[in-house]
Amino acid sequence: MAGTSQEDLRQWKQKFDQDGFVFIRGFLAADELAELKRELDRYISARVPELPRTDVYYEDRNDLSTLKQMAHMKQHEPYFAKMIVRSKWQQLAETLLADKVVPQELEWFNKPPQLGKFTPPHQDGYYFMLEPNEAVTMWLALDPVDESNGCVRYVAGSHRLGLRPHGRTEVLGFSQGITDYKEKDRKAEVPMVAEPGDLLVHHAMTVHRADGNASQRHRRSLGLIYYAARARQDKDRLAAYQQKLNQELQTAKKI
């Protein structure tokens, strides 16, 4: 994004407002991407073995090559704590949300070859519990991503249609998914084919999903979340959600 002009920002904002997402090719230059990958490799080898199980997920816990997700990375590593407040990321979030932003989370995701499971259709805002539900999720491709290894699929314009009903799924890391996802939603999907360093940004209310990884390639990515400063977390909704989730988990254990 070096040399980004005000015209670039204006066009990205226009696209974001219209579709609920925007695609930015080459957000990270080659040297920036190489540095990030080195830091991720170091984090995986040096820090992951020490982390609690709540912050590291595997498709198969007995096979370390099936690492699926790393959460709360900015709490565990100064490099990532600094990264999420770097100007290029935060400036983009503030432009798209037309507000100051509060950096929330930085996570790493992977769909291992042949093992990576599907991501159910959902809206991030269902998990965020914000009022107003104003936030962005940034998704940086670390590998070539296409339809064979589980690219993100957006439903264009869905951010303007309100929060959809969600219910419990069996997918690790995505406990809730849209329960009334229909054929018309699938027909409206836009598959996001990306190269390493490309960035997807979507609104908290944008419906999206991804298939599993049927290829022989990894599908790794980095996610950053920013809340608009005007947004406040609804404590009552959050408590109700946690209670519902706990009840569902208890029921599942009895089956």
PyMOL commands that set and color helices and strands:
alter all, ss='L'
color gray80, all
select helices_A, chain A and resi 6-19+30-50+53-55+64-66+73-76+78-83+87-97+124-128+158-160+183-187+235-254
alter helices_A, ss='H'
color red, helices_A
select strands_A, chain A and resi 21-24+56-58+67-70+101-111+119-122+130-131+135-141+152-155+166-171+174-178+189-191+199-203+208-210+219-228+232-233
alter strands_A, ss='S'
color yellow, strands_A
deselect
rebuild
show_as cartoon
